[in-house]
């Protein structure tokens, strides 16, 4: 007798494979929580600057910078960078050694190492002529969906002083990241700790980030309207200094004209803008910036030329 109900035999039914959830992404570093918003704002410019970049090989490059300003003496900086063979991403290459020395002999240097597949180390040194100002050591472990970092700043066993900073970020969903920062400092006669909680929510076209702790609060909002327009809003409150700042920045890209325009307005009555113009086929980038503080009646402008 046939199948009067018109049902297919059980053996021919399509079996649905169980739905596999995508693993949660790594949240990245704690220092990069507000990076998208900060990249929208223009960098301060003052005086005249000439930067010449030279790539010596696939691993080594140098840069010469001459800066002349009405606020100080003319200065020269030599920047050198070495990048190894181990490239994890377009922006991460290990090992990496970066150094910057000015005409007075002061040095800023960084060394980045990949100790294991998930473990990274960084050392930072800063000198002022022949005196050490800062020495810092970082260790970062990146799991599948979390990042843990421990930093030691200016450790001095003889003077019994140290600054320790611990960061932890955890991806709860594909869009939500929560974590915190603990800063501990110790020196003779003084000891204390500051705890800060952090959260970040990433949507398709916008990112909202918030840091709240006993030292204050830092909130940012980044929105990408289209391929050419980006805006950012920042709010910072410092309980120790009793100071609050609100800033609005925008980033406009004109690809046909090879131009990038950045501007800002903040609650301290400051306005500023920087215009960058590339000059193809020449490897030259021109930048012109101006900043005005209405409250303090201060104005400064800058012009830079980057070759290479």
C-alpha atoms as an extended CHARMM CRD file, in Angstrom:
* protein
*
       308  EXT
         1         1  UNK       CA              0.0000000000        0.0000000000        0.0000000000  PROA      1               0.0000000000
         2         2  UNK       CA              1.4190000000        3.3740000000       -0.9990000000  PROA      2               0.0000000000
         3         3  UNK       CA              2.0390000000        6.3790000000        1.1550000000  PROA      3               0.0000000000
         4         4  UNK       CA             -1.4740000000        7.8160000000        1.1920000000  PROA      4               0.0000000000
         5         5  UNK       CA             -0.4820000000       10.8800000000        3.2220000000  PROA      5               0.0000000000
         6         6  UNK       CA              2.1790000000       11.9090000000        0.7040000000  PROA      6               0.0000000000
         7         7  UNK       CA              4.9050000000       11.9180000000        3.3250000000  PROA      7               0.0000000000
         8         8  UNK       CA              8.4440000000       11.1740000000        2.3240000000  PROA      8               0.0000000000
         9         9  UNK       CA             10.1320000000        8.1880000000        3.9400000000  PROA      9               0.0000000000
        10        10  UNK       CA             12.0720000000        8.9940000000        7.0720000000  PROA      10              0.0000000000
        11        11  UNK       CA             15.3480000000        8.0240000000        5.4380000000  PROA      11              0.0000000000
        12        12  UNK       CA             14.9410000000       10.6810000000        2.7600000000  PROA      12              0.0000000000
        13        13  UNK       CA             14.2850000000       13.5570000000        5.1410000000  PROA      13              0.0000000000
        14        14  UNK       CA             17.0040000000       16.1620000000        5.0920000000  PROA      14              0.0000000000
        15        15  UNK       CA             18.9640000000       16.2190000000        8.2840000000  PROA      15              0.0000000000
        16        16  UNK       CA             19.6950000000       19.6740000000        9.6140000000  PROA      16              0.0000000000
        17        17  UNK       CA             23.1810000000       20.0350000000       10.8970000000  PROA      17              0.0000000000
        18        18  UNK       CA             23.4060000000       21.7030000000       14.2780000000  PROA      18              0.0000000000
        19        19  UNK       CA             23.9970000000       25.4450000000       14.0330000000  PROA      19              0.0000000000
        20        20  UNK       CA             27.5190000000       26.3130000000       14.9650000000  PROA      20              0.0000000000
        21        21  UNK       CA             28.0530000000       29.6100000000       16.6880000000  PROA      21              0.0000000000
        22        22  UNK       CA             31.0130000000       31.6590000000       15.5630000000  PROA      22              0.0000000000
        23        23  UNK       CA             33.7040000000       32.0270000000       18.2170000000  PROA      23              0.0000000000
        24        24  UNK       CA             33.9020000000       35.3510000000       19.9920000000  PROA      24              0.0000000000
        25        25  UNK       CA             36.6300000000       37.6830000000       18.6980000000  PROA      25              0.0000000000
        26        26  UNK       CA             39.5930000000       38.9000000000       20.6870000000  PROA      26              0.0000000000
        27        27  UNK       CA             38.7770000000       42.3460000000       22.1910000000  PROA      27              0.0000000000
        28        28  UNK       CA             42.2250000000       43.7840000000       21.4880000000  PROA      28              0.0000000000
        29        29  UNK       CA             44.2820000000       45.9440000000       23.8360000000  PROA      29              0.0000000000
        30        30  UNK       CA             42.8920000000       48.1420000000       26.5830000000  PROA      30              0.0000000000
        31        31  UNK       CA             44.7910000000       51.1620000000       25.2570000000  PROA      31              0.0000000000
        32        32  UNK       CA             42.9470000000       50.8940000000       21.9170000000  PROA      32              0.0000000000
        33        33  UNK       CA             39.4000000000       51.1500000000       23.2960000000  PROA      33              0.0000000000
        34        34  UNK       CA             39.0120000000       54.8070000000       22.2360000000  PROA      34              0.0000000000
        35        35  UNK       CA             41.3400000000       54.6390000000       19.2120000000  PROA      35              0.0000000000
        36        36  UNK       CA             38.6790000000       54.9540000000       16.4840000000  PROA      36              0.0000000000
        37        37  UNK       CA             37.2870000000       58.1170000000       18.0530000000  PROA      37              0.0000000000
        38        38  UNK       CA             40.7030000000       59.6590000000       18.7180000000  PROA      38              0.0000000000
        39        39  UNK       CA             41.8240000000       59.1100000000       15.1210000000  PROA      39              0.0000000000
        40        40  UNK       CA             39.0430000000       61.4430000000       13.9780000000  PROA      40              0.0000000000
        41        41  UNK       CA             40.4840000000       64.4630000000       15.8280000000  PROA      41              0.0000000000
        42        42  UNK       CA             43.3080000000       66.5280000000       14.3110000000  PROA      42              0.0000000000
        43        43  UNK       CA             46.7630000000       66.4790000000       15.8630000000  PROA      43              0.0000000000
        44        44  UNK       CA             48.1290000000       69.7390000000       17.2730000000  PROA      44              0.0000000000
        45        45  UNK       CA             50.4050000000       71.6220000000       14.8890000000  PROA      45              0.0000000000
        46        46  UNK       CA             52.6760000000       74.5870000000       15.5710000000  PROA      46              0.0000000000
        47        47  UNK       CA             55.5600000000       76.0040000000       13.5790000000  PROA      47              0.0000000000
        48        48  UNK       CA             57.1570000000       74.5090000000       10.4810000000  PROA      48              0.0000000000
        49        49  UNK       CA             58.1380000000       70.8540000000       10.1940000000  PROA      49              0.0000000000
        50        50  UNK       CA             59.9910000000       68.9090000000        7.5130000000  PROA      50              0.0000000000
        51        51  UNK       CA             59.9180000000       65.0960000000        7.6190000000  PROA      51              0.0000000000
        52        52  UNK       CA             61.9650000000       62.9350000000        5.2390000000  PROA      52              0.0000000000
        53        53  UNK       CA             61.2760000000       59.1760000000        5.3230000000  PROA      53              0.0000000000
        54        54  UNK       CA             63.7210000000       56.7270000000        3.7820000000  PROA      54              0.0000000000
        55        55  UNK       CA             63.1810000000       52.9790000000        3.4290000000  PROA      55              0.0000000000
        56        56  UNK       CA             66.5830000000       51.3040000000        3.4740000000  PROA      56              0.0000000000
        57        57  UNK       CA             65.3570000000       47.7110000000        3.1750000000  PROA      57              0.0000000000
        58        58  UNK       CA             62.3190000000       45.5470000000        3.7800000000  PROA      58              0.0000000000
        59        59  UNK       CA             63.2010000000       45.5230000000        7.4920000000  PROA      59              0.0000000000
        60        60  UNK       CA             64.7920000000       48.9000000000        8.1970000000  PROA      60              0.0000000000
        61        61  UNK       CA             63.7010000000       52.4980000000        7.6860000000  PROA      61              0.0000000000
        62        62  UNK       CA             64.7370000000       55.8980000000        9.0040000000  PROA      62              0.0000000000
        63        63  UNK       CA             63.1660000000       59.3540000000        9.1940000000  PROA      63              0.0000000000
        64        64  UNK       CA             64.6890000000       62.8030000000        9.6220000000  PROA      64              0.0000000000
        65        65  UNK       CA             62.5760000000       65.5550000000       11.1930000000  PROA      65              0.0000000000
        66        66  UNK       CA             63.4150000000       69.2640000000       11.4340000000  PROA      66              0.0000000000
        67        67  UNK       CA             61.0370000000       71.4020000000       13.4950000000  PROA      67              0.0000000000
        68        68  UNK       CA             61.1580000000       75.1990000000       13.8290000000  PROA      68              0.0000000000
        69        69  UNK       CA             58.8020000000       76.9310000000       16.2350000000  PROA      69              0.0000000000
        70        70  UNK       CA             58.3510000000       80.3330000000       17.8480000000  PROA      70              0.0000000000
        71        71  UNK       CA             57.7350000000       78.6180000000       21.2090000000  PROA      71              0.0000000000
        72        72  UNK       CA             61.1670000000       77.0180000000       21.4700000000  PROA      72              0.0000000000
        73        73  UNK       CA             64.5130000000       76.3630000000       19.8680000000  PROA      73              0.0000000000
        74        74  UNK       CA             64.7160000000       74.5750000000       16.5030000000  PROA      74              0.0000000000
        75        75  UNK       CA             65.0250000000       70.8280000000       16.8920000000  PROA      75              0.0000000000
        76        76  UNK       CA             66.1310000000       67.7740000000       14.9470000000  PROA      76              0.0000000000
        77        77  UNK       CA             64.9230000000       64.2040000000       15.4530000000  PROA      77              0.0000000000
        78        78  UNK       CA             66.3170000000       60.9800000000       14.0320000000  PROA      78              0.0000000000
        79        79  UNK       CA             63.7870000000       58.1480000000       13.9350000000  PROA      79              0.0000000000
        80        80  UNK       CA             64.8170000000       54.5810000000       13.1510000000  PROA      80              0.0000000000
        81        81  UNK       CA             62.6740000000       51.4490000000       13.0000000000  PROA      81              0.0000000000
        82        82  UNK       CA             63.4370000000       47.7830000000       12.4770000000  PROA      82              0.0000000000
        83        83  UNK       CA             60.7430000000       45.1990000000       11.6680000000  PROA      83              0.0000000000
        84        84  UNK       CA             61.3240000000       41.4550000000       11.7020000000  PROA      84              0.0000000000
        85        85  UNK       CA             59.9270000000       38.6360000000        9.5840000000  PROA      85              0.0000000000
        86        86  UNK       CA             57.0070000000       37.4730000000       11.7440000000  PROA      86              0.0000000000
        87        87  UNK       CA             53.8970000000       39.3430000000       10.5870000000  PROA      87              0.0000000000
        88        88  UNK       CA             50.6570000000       38.5480000000       12.4230000000  PROA      88              0.0000000000
        89        89  UNK       CA             48.5710000000       41.2760000000       10.7820000000  PROA      89              0.0000000000
        90        90  UNK       CA             49.0670000000       44.2470000000        8.4450000000  PROA      90              0.0000000000
        91        91  UNK       CA             49.9520000000       46.4060000000       11.4700000000  PROA      91              0.0000000000
        92        92  UNK       CA             51.7720000000       43.8500000000       13.6650000000  PROA      92              0.0000000000
        93        93  UNK       CA             55.2850000000       42.6630000000       12.8720000000  PROA      93              0.0000000000
        94        94  UNK       CA             57.6520000000       41.0030000000       15.3480000000  PROA      94              0.0000000000
        95        95  UNK       CA             60.2480000000       41.6840000000       16.5170000000  PROA      95              0.0000000000
        96        96  UNK       CA             60.0550000000       45.4800000000       16.2400000000  PROA      96              0.0000000000
        97        97  UNK       CA             62.5870000000       48.0120000000       17.5040000000  PROA      97              0.0000000000
        98        98  UNK       CA             61.7810000000       51.7290000000       17.3160000000  PROA      98              0.0000000000
        99        99  UNK       CA             64.0070000000       54.5930000000       18.4310000000  PROA      99              0.0000000000
       100       100  UNK       CA             63.8020000000       58.3780000000       18.3240000000  PROA      100             0.0000000000
       101       101  UNK       CA             66.6810000000       60.6900000000       19.3110000000  PROA      101             0.0000000000
       102       102  UNK       CA             66.7280000000       64.4820000000       19.2500000000  PROA      102             0.0000000000
       103       103  UNK       CA             69.5880000000       66.9490000000       18.8770000000  PROA      103             0.0000000000
       104       104  UNK       CA             70.1360000000       67.1280000000       22.6740000000  PROA      104             0.0000000000
       105       105  UNK       CA             70.7480000000       63.3810000000       22.9410000000  PROA      105             0.0000000000
       106       106  UNK       CA             67.4110000000       62.4440000000       24.5460000000  PROA      106             0.0000000000
       107       107  UNK       CA             66.1580000000       59.0310000000       23.4660000000  PROA      107             0.0000000000
       108       108  UNK       CA             62.7750000000       57.3340000000       23.2620000000  PROA      108             0.0000000000
       109       109  UNK       CA             62.9460000000       53.6260000000       22.4100000000  PROA      109             0.0000000000
       110       110  UNK       CA             60.5200000000       50.6940000000       22.2200000000  PROA      110             0.0000000000
       111       111  UNK       CA             61.1280000000       46.9810000000       21.7430000000  PROA      111             0.0000000000
       112       112  UNK       CA             58.2620000000       44.6140000000       20.8830000000  PROA      112             0.0000000000
       113       113  UNK       CA             58.7200000000       40.8360000000       21.0300000000  PROA      113             0.0000000000
       114       114  UNK       CA             56.4780000000       37.8440000000       20.3870000000  PROA      114             0.0000000000
       115       115  UNK       CA             57.4770000000       35.3310000000       23.0540000000  PROA      115             0.0000000000
       116       116  UNK       CA             54.8250000000       32.7790000000       22.0750000000  PROA      116             0.0000000000
       117       117  UNK       CA             51.8190000000       32.5700000000       19.7900000000  PROA      117             0.0000000000
       118       118  UNK       CA             49.6440000000       34.4070000000       22.3130000000  PROA      118             0.0000000000
       119       119  UNK       CA             52.2230000000       36.1070000000       24.5410000000  PROA      119             0.0000000000
       120       120  UNK       CA             53.7170000000       39.4920000000       23.7080000000  PROA      120             0.0000000000
       121       121  UNK       CA             56.2590000000       41.6290000000       25.5170000000  PROA      121             0.0000000000
       122       122  UNK       CA             57.1760000000       45.3020000000       25.2130000000  PROA      122             0.0000000000
       123       123  UNK       CA             59.9210000000       47.4140000000       26.7790000000  PROA      123             0.0000000000
       124       124  UNK       CA             59.9090000000       51.2290000000       26.7290000000  PROA      124             0.0000000000
       125       125  UNK       CA             62.8630000000       53.4450000000       27.6540000000  PROA      125             0.0000000000
       126       126  UNK       CA             63.0250000000       57.2260000000       27.8360000000  PROA      126             0.0000000000
       127       127  UNK       CA             66.0970000000       59.2980000000       28.6290000000  PROA      127             0.0000000000
       128       128  UNK       CA             66.7920000000       62.9980000000       28.9530000000  PROA      128             0.0000000000
       129       129  UNK       CA             70.3580000000       63.4540000000       27.8140000000  PROA      129             0.0000000000
       130       130  UNK       CA             72.2930000000       61.1200000000       30.1630000000  PROA      130             0.0000000000
       131       131  UNK       CA             69.5070000000       60.4910000000       32.7230000000  PROA      131             0.0000000000
       132       132  UNK       CA             66.8770000000       57.7690000000       32.6280000000  PROA      132             0.0000000000
       133       133  UNK       CA             63.3580000000       59.1480000000       33.0100000000  PROA      133             0.0000000000
       134       134  UNK       CA             61.1610000000       56.1390000000       32.2890000000  PROA      134             0.0000000000
       135       135  UNK       CA             61.6120000000       52.4050000000       31.9300000000  PROA      135             0.0000000000
       136       136  UNK       CA             58.5310000000       50.2980000000       31.4410000000  PROA      136             0.0000000000
       137       137  UNK       CA             57.9150000000       46.6040000000       30.8180000000  PROA      137             0.0000000000
       138       138  UNK       CA             54.6730000000       45.1270000000       29.4710000000  PROA      138             0.0000000000
       139       139  UNK       CA             53.4340000000       41.5580000000       29.1480000000  PROA      139             0.0000000000
       140       140  UNK       CA             50.2630000000       40.8150000000       27.2080000000  PROA      140             0.0000000000
       141       141  UNK       CA             48.4170000000       37.5300000000       26.7530000000  PROA      141             0.0000000000
       142       142  UNK       CA             45.7400000000       37.3240000000       24.0410000000  PROA      142             0.0000000000
       143       143  UNK       CA             43.2750000000       34.4680000000       24.3270000000  PROA      143             0.0000000000
       144       144  UNK       CA             40.5040000000       33.5740000000       21.9290000000  PROA      144             0.0000000000
       145       145  UNK       CA             38.0480000000       36.0400000000       23.4820000000  PROA      145             0.0000000000
       146       146  UNK       CA             40.0210000000       37.9240000000       26.1470000000  PROA      146             0.0000000000
       147       147  UNK       CA             43.1730000000       39.9840000000       26.6660000000  PROA      147             0.0000000000
       148       148  UNK       CA             45.1920000000       40.2770000000       29.8920000000  PROA      148             0.0000000000
       149       149  UNK       CA             48.0340000000       42.7720000000       30.3210000000  PROA      149             0.0000000000
       150       150  UNK       CA             50.4500000000       43.5530000000       33.1430000000  PROA      150             0.0000000000
       151       151  UNK       CA             52.6890000000       46.6520000000       33.1170000000  PROA      151             0.0000000000
       152       152  UNK       CA             55.5670000000       47.6120000000       35.4230000000  PROA      152             0.0000000000
       153       153  UNK       CA             56.5930000000       51.2540000000       35.3570000000  PROA      153             0.0000000000
       154       154  UNK       CA             59.8470000000       52.5990000000       36.7880000000  PROA      154             0.0000000000
       155       155  UNK       CA             60.4950000000       49.6200000000       39.1000000000  PROA      155             0.0000000000
       156       156  UNK       CA             63.0650000000       50.5250000000       41.7660000000  PROA      156             0.0000000000
       157       157  UNK       CA             63.8990000000       47.7730000000       44.2620000000  PROA      157             0.0000000000
       158       158  UNK       CA             66.3370000000       49.9310000000       46.2230000000  PROA      158             0.0000000000
       159       159  UNK       CA             63.9780000000       52.8880000000       46.5290000000  PROA      159             0.0000000000
       160       160  UNK       CA             60.9680000000       50.5850000000       47.0240000000  PROA      160             0.0000000000
       161       161  UNK       CA             58.8890000000       52.3240000000       44.3920000000  PROA      161             0.0000000000
       162       162  UNK       CA             56.9090000000       50.9100000000       41.4910000000  PROA      162             0.0000000000
       163       163  UNK       CA             53.8540000000       51.5060000000       39.3480000000  PROA      163             0.0000000000
       164       164  UNK       CA             51.8260000000       48.4410000000       38.3600000000  PROA      164             0.0000000000
       165       165  UNK       CA             48.9610000000       48.4900000000       35.8730000000  PROA      165             0.0000000000
       166       166  UNK       CA             46.7570000000       45.4740000000       35.1500000000  PROA      166             0.0000000000
       167       167  UNK       CA             44.2770000000       45.3690000000       32.2630000000  PROA      167             0.0000000000
       168       168  UNK       CA             41.6670000000       42.7680000000       31.3960000000  PROA      168             0.0000000000
       169       169  UNK       CA             39.1360000000       42.7220000000       28.5570000000  PROA      169             0.0000000000
       170       170  UNK       CA             36.5320000000       40.0260000000       27.8490000000  PROA      170             0.0000000000
       171       171  UNK       CA             34.2700000000       39.6850000000       24.8040000000  PROA      171             0.0000000000
       172       172  UNK       CA             30.7880000000       38.8000000000       26.0710000000  PROA      172             0.0000000000
       173       173  UNK       CA             29.1740000000       38.9220000000       22.6250000000  PROA      173             0.0000000000
       174       174  UNK       CA             30.3330000000       39.8080000000       19.1440000000  PROA      174             0.0000000000
       175       175  UNK       CA             29.4680000000       43.4400000000       19.8900000000  PROA      175             0.0000000000
       176       176  UNK       CA             29.9540000000       43.8710000000       23.6500000000  PROA      176             0.0000000000
       177       177  UNK       CA             33.2980000000       43.9910000000       25.4750000000  PROA      177             0.0000000000
       178       178  UNK       CA             33.7000000000       44.5160000000       29.2250000000  PROA      178             0.0000000000
       179       179  UNK       CA             36.8220000000       44.8300000000       31.3260000000  PROA      179             0.0000000000
       180       180  UNK       CA             38.7500000000       46.9010000000       33.7970000000  PROA      180             0.0000000000
       181       181  UNK       CA             42.0020000000       48.5640000000       34.7820000000  PROA      181             0.0000000000
       182       182  UNK       CA             43.7740000000       48.4960000000       38.1370000000  PROA      182             0.0000000000
       183       183  UNK       CA             46.5810000000       51.0010000000       38.7660000000  PROA      183             0.0000000000
       184       184  UNK       CA             48.7540000000       50.4600000000       41.8530000000  PROA      184             0.0000000000
       185       185  UNK       CA             51.5690000000       52.7970000000       42.8560000000  PROA      185             0.0000000000
       186       186  UNK       CA             53.9850000000       52.6010000000       45.7530000000  PROA      186             0.0000000000
       187       187  UNK       CA             56.7860000000       54.8030000000       46.9640000000  PROA      187             0.0000000000
       188       188  UNK       CA             58.2110000000       55.6400000000       50.4110000000  PROA      188             0.0000000000
       189       189  UNK       CA             55.4350000000       57.1280000000       52.4950000000  PROA      189             0.0000000000
       190       190  UNK       CA             52.7380000000       56.7210000000       49.8560000000  PROA      190             0.0000000000
       191       191  UNK       CA             50.6920000000       53.8510000000       48.4830000000  PROA      191             0.0000000000
       192       192  UNK       CA             47.4030000000       53.6620000000       46.6070000000  PROA      192             0.0000000000
       193       193  UNK       CA             45.3100000000       52.0180000000       43.9210000000  PROA      193             0.0000000000
       194       194  UNK       CA             42.7300000000       53.1690000000       41.3810000000  PROA      194             0.0000000000
       195       195  UNK       CA             40.1440000000       50.8750000000       39.7820000000  PROA      195             0.0000000000
       196       196  UNK       CA             38.4930000000       51.6910000000       36.4680000000  PROA      196             0.0000000000
       197       197  UNK       CA             35.7330000000       49.7320000000       34.7400000000  PROA      197             0.0000000000
       198       198  UNK       CA             35.4100000000       49.7780000000       30.9610000000  PROA      198             0.0000000000
       199       199  UNK       CA             32.8410000000       48.7920000000       28.3690000000  PROA      199             0.0000000000
       200       200  UNK       CA             32.6810000000       48.9510000000       24.5930000000  PROA      200             0.0000000000
       201       201  UNK       CA             29.7780000000       48.3000000000       22.2240000000  PROA      201             0.0000000000
       202       202  UNK       CA             30.4550000000       48.0130000000       18.4880000000  PROA      202             0.0000000000
       203       203  UNK       CA             27.6830000000       48.2580000000       15.9130000000  PROA      203             0.0000000000
       204       204  UNK       CA             27.9610000000       48.2250000000       12.1300000000  PROA      204             0.0000000000
       205       205  UNK       CA             28.5540000000       51.9570000000       11.7200000000  PROA      205             0.0000000000
       206       206  UNK       CA             29.2590000000       53.2040000000       15.2560000000  PROA      206             0.0000000000
       207       207  UNK       CA             31.2240000000       52.3850000000       18.4010000000  PROA      207             0.0000000000
       208       208  UNK       CA             30.4700000000       53.5730000000       21.9580000000  PROA      208             0.0000000000
       209       209  UNK       CA             33.0600000000       53.2550000000       24.7510000000  PROA      209             0.0000000000
       210       210  UNK       CA             32.9370000000       54.1590000000       28.4470000000  PROA      210             0.0000000000
       211       211  UNK       CA             35.5470000000       54.1510000000       31.2150000000  PROA      211             0.0000000000
       212       212  UNK       CA             34.3880000000       54.9080000000       34.7700000000  PROA      212             0.0000000000
       213       213  UNK       CA             36.4580000000       54.8810000000       37.9440000000  PROA      213             0.0000000000
       214       214  UNK       CA             37.3210000000       56.7390000000       41.1010000000  PROA      214             0.0000000000
       215       215  UNK       CA             39.6690000000       58.9870000000       39.1130000000  PROA      215             0.0000000000
       216       216  UNK       CA             36.9970000000       60.1370000000       36.6810000000  PROA      216             0.0000000000
       217       217  UNK       CA             35.2090000000       59.0920000000       33.5190000000  PROA      217             0.0000000000
       218       218  UNK       CA             36.0000000000       58.9140000000       29.8130000000  PROA      218             0.0000000000
       219       219  UNK       CA             33.2880000000       58.3330000000       27.2290000000  PROA      219             0.0000000000
       220       220  UNK       CA             33.5720000000       58.3680000000       23.4450000000  PROA      220             0.0000000000
       221       221  UNK       CA             31.2700000000       57.8250000000       20.5030000000  PROA      221             0.0000000000
       222       222  UNK       CA             32.4670000000       57.1430000000       16.9660000000  PROA      222             0.0000000000
       223       223  UNK       CA             30.1830000000       57.1370000000       13.9330000000  PROA      223             0.0000000000
       224       224  UNK       CA             31.0580000000       56.3920000000       10.3160000000  PROA      224             0.0000000000
       225       225  UNK       CA             28.4140000000       58.0740000000        8.1660000000  PROA      225             0.0000000000
       226       226  UNK       CA             29.8660000000       56.8400000000        4.8550000000  PROA      226             0.0000000000
       227       227  UNK       CA             33.2010000000       56.1770000000        3.1950000000  PROA      227             0.0000000000
       228       228  UNK       CA             34.0940000000       59.8820000000        3.3350000000  PROA      228             0.0000000000
       229       229  UNK       CA             32.6180000000       61.2690000000        6.5750000000  PROA      229             0.0000000000
       230       230  UNK       CA             33.4430000000       60.2010000000       10.1390000000  PROA      230             0.0000000000
       231       231  UNK       CA             32.5590000000       61.9690000000       13.3810000000  PROA      231             0.0000000000
       232       232  UNK       CA             33.6030000000       61.4910000000       16.9880000000  PROA      232             0.0000000000
       233       233  UNK       CA             32.4430000000       62.8080000000       20.3590000000  PROA      233             0.0000000000
       234       234  UNK       CA             34.4980000000       62.6440000000       23.5600000000  PROA      234             0.0000000000
       235       235  UNK       CA             33.6580000000       63.4050000000       27.1890000000  PROA      235             0.0000000000
       236       236  UNK       CA             36.3620000000       63.4280000000       29.8730000000  PROA      236             0.0000000000
       237       237  UNK       CA             35.9480000000       64.1730000000       33.5870000000  PROA      237             0.0000000000
       238       238  UNK       CA             38.8090000000       64.2570000000       36.1030000000  PROA      238             0.0000000000
       239       239  UNK       CA             37.7770000000       64.1720000000       39.7520000000  PROA      239             0.0000000000
       240       240  UNK       CA             41.2300000000       65.1250000000       41.0590000000  PROA      240             0.0000000000
       241       241  UNK       CA             41.5470000000       68.2320000000       38.8890000000  PROA      241             0.0000000000
       242       242  UNK       CA             37.8080000000       68.9810000000       39.0230000000  PROA      242             0.0000000000
       243       243  UNK       CA             37.8370000000       69.4220000000       35.2600000000  PROA      243             0.0000000000
       244       244  UNK       CA             35.3670000000       68.3400000000       32.5850000000  PROA      244             0.0000000000
       245       245  UNK       CA             35.8670000000       68.5340000000       28.8130000000  PROA      245             0.0000000000
       246       246  UNK       CA             33.5210000000       67.8410000000       25.9360000000  PROA      246             0.0000000000
       247       247  UNK       CA             34.9090000000       67.5860000000       22.3860000000  PROA      247             0.0000000000
       248       248  UNK       CA             33.4560000000       67.0810000000       18.9160000000  PROA      248             0.0000000000
       249       249  UNK       CA             35.5970000000       66.0840000000       15.9450000000  PROA      249             0.0000000000
       250       250  UNK       CA             35.0320000000       65.2500000000       12.3130000000  PROA      250             0.0000000000
       251       251  UNK       CA             37.0400000000       63.6030000000        9.5540000000  PROA      251             0.0000000000
       252       252  UNK       CA             36.3560000000       64.2970000000        5.8730000000  PROA      252             0.0000000000
       253       253  UNK       CA             38.0780000000       62.3930000000        3.0710000000  PROA      253             0.0000000000
       254       254  UNK       CA             38.1010000000       63.6550000000       -0.5240000000  PROA      254             0.0000000000
       255       255  UNK       CA             39.7030000000       60.8270000000       -2.5170000000  PROA      255             0.0000000000
       256       256  UNK       CA             39.3950000000       62.5340000000       -5.8910000000  PROA      256             0.0000000000
       257       257  UNK       CA             41.3250000000       65.5310000000       -4.5960000000  PROA      257             0.0000000000
       258       258  UNK       CA             43.7500000000       63.4280000000       -2.4580000000  PROA      258             0.0000000000
       259       259  UNK       CA             42.7870000000       65.5060000000        0.5590000000  PROA      259             0.0000000000
       260       260  UNK       CA             41.8980000000       64.7520000000        4.1970000000  PROA      260             0.0000000000
       261       261  UNK       CA             40.3190000000       67.3610000000        6.4650000000  PROA      261             0.0000000000
       262       262  UNK       CA             40.0190000000       67.0480000000       10.2540000000  PROA      262             0.0000000000
       263       263  UNK       CA             38.3840000000       69.5170000000       12.6300000000  PROA      263             0.0000000000
       264       264  UNK       CA             37.4410000000       69.8670000000       16.2900000000  PROA      264             0.0000000000
       265       265  UNK       CA             35.3850000000       71.9940000000       18.6710000000  PROA      265             0.0000000000
       266       266  UNK       CA             35.4820000000       71.5750000000       22.4480000000  PROA      266             0.0000000000
       267       267  UNK       CA             33.9210000000       73.0080000000       25.5880000000  PROA      267             0.0000000000
       268       268  UNK       CA             37.0450000000       75.0820000000       26.3660000000  PROA      268             0.0000000000
       269       269  UNK       CA             36.1720000000       77.3750000000       23.4370000000  PROA      269             0.0000000000
       270       270  UNK       CA             38.8510000000       75.8060000000       21.2590000000  PROA      270             0.0000000000
       271       271  UNK       CA             38.4680000000       75.2640000000       17.5310000000  PROA      271             0.0000000000
       272       272  UNK       CA             41.0230000000       73.7070000000       15.2390000000  PROA      272             0.0000000000
       273       273  UNK       CA             41.4750000000       72.1010000000       11.8490000000  PROA      273             0.0000000000
       274       274  UNK       CA             44.1730000000       70.3180000000        9.8430000000  PROA      274             0.0000000000
       275       275  UNK       CA             44.1730000000       69.9030000000        6.0570000000  PROA      275             0.0000000000
       276       276  UNK       CA             46.3660000000       67.2290000000        4.4670000000  PROA      276             0.0000000000
       277       277  UNK       CA             47.0530000000       67.1390000000        0.7370000000  PROA      277             0.0000000000
       278       278  UNK       CA             48.9710000000       64.4450000000       -1.1330000000  PROA      278             0.0000000000
       279       279  UNK       CA             50.8390000000       65.4130000000       -4.2890000000  PROA      279             0.0000000000
       280       280  UNK       CA             50.9230000000       62.3600000000       -6.5870000000  PROA      280             0.0000000000
       281       281  UNK       CA             52.9650000000       61.1790000000       -8.4040000000  PROA      281             0.0000000000
       282       282  UNK       CA             55.4630000000       62.7830000000       -6.0250000000  PROA      282             0.0000000000
       283       283  UNK       CA             55.8230000000       61.0970000000       -2.5920000000  PROA      283             0.0000000000
       284       284  UNK       CA             55.0080000000       64.3840000000       -0.8570000000  PROA      284             0.0000000000
       285       285  UNK       CA             52.2770000000       65.2280000000        1.6580000000  PROA      285             0.0000000000
       286       286  UNK       CA             51.5030000000       68.8100000000        2.6990000000  PROA      286             0.0000000000
       287       287  UNK       CA             49.6670000000       69.6440000000        5.9180000000  PROA      287             0.0000000000
       288       288  UNK       CA             48.3440000000       72.9730000000        7.1890000000  PROA      288             0.0000000000
       289       289  UNK       CA             46.7710000000       73.3870000000       10.6270000000  PROA      289             0.0000000000
       290       290  UNK       CA             45.3690000000       76.2020000000       12.7450000000  PROA      290             0.0000000000
       291       291  UNK       CA             44.0550000000       76.2050000000       16.3330000000  PROA      291             0.0000000000
       292       292  UNK       CA             42.3460000000       79.0230000000       18.2480000000  PROA      292             0.0000000000
       293       293  UNK       CA             41.5000000000       79.1700000000       21.9550000000  PROA      293             0.0000000000
       294       294  UNK       CA             38.8640000000       81.8750000000       22.3930000000  PROA      294             0.0000000000
       295       295  UNK       CA             38.8910000000       81.6420000000       26.1960000000  PROA      295             0.0000000000
       296       296  UNK       CA             42.6470000000       82.2850000000       26.5730000000  PROA      296             0.0000000000
       297       297  UNK       CA             42.9320000000       84.3330000000       23.3750000000  PROA      297             0.0000000000
       298       298  UNK       CA             45.6610000000       82.0900000000       21.9680000000  PROA      298             0.0000000000
       299       299  UNK       CA             46.2440000000       81.2200000000       18.3440000000  PROA      299             0.0000000000
       300       300  UNK       CA             48.8520000000       79.0070000000       16.7180000000  PROA      300             0.0000000000
       301       301  UNK       CA             49.2470000000       77.4780000000       13.2930000000  PROA      301             0.0000000000
       302       302  UNK       CA             51.5580000000       74.9860000000       11.6570000000  PROA      302             0.0000000000
       303       303  UNK       CA             52.7760000000       73.7680000000        8.3090000000  PROA      303             0.0000000000
       304       304  UNK       CA             54.4940000000       70.4820000000        7.5250000000  PROA      304             0.0000000000
       305       305  UNK       CA             56.0110000000       68.7620000000        4.5220000000  PROA      305             0.0000000000
       306       306  UNK       CA             56.4420000000       64.9770000000        4.5290000000  PROA      306             0.0000000000
       307       307  UNK       CA             58.6020000000       63.3370000000        1.8800000000  PROA      307             0.0000000000
       308       308  UNK       CA             58.4830000000       59.5870000000        1.4160000000  PROA      308             0.0000000000
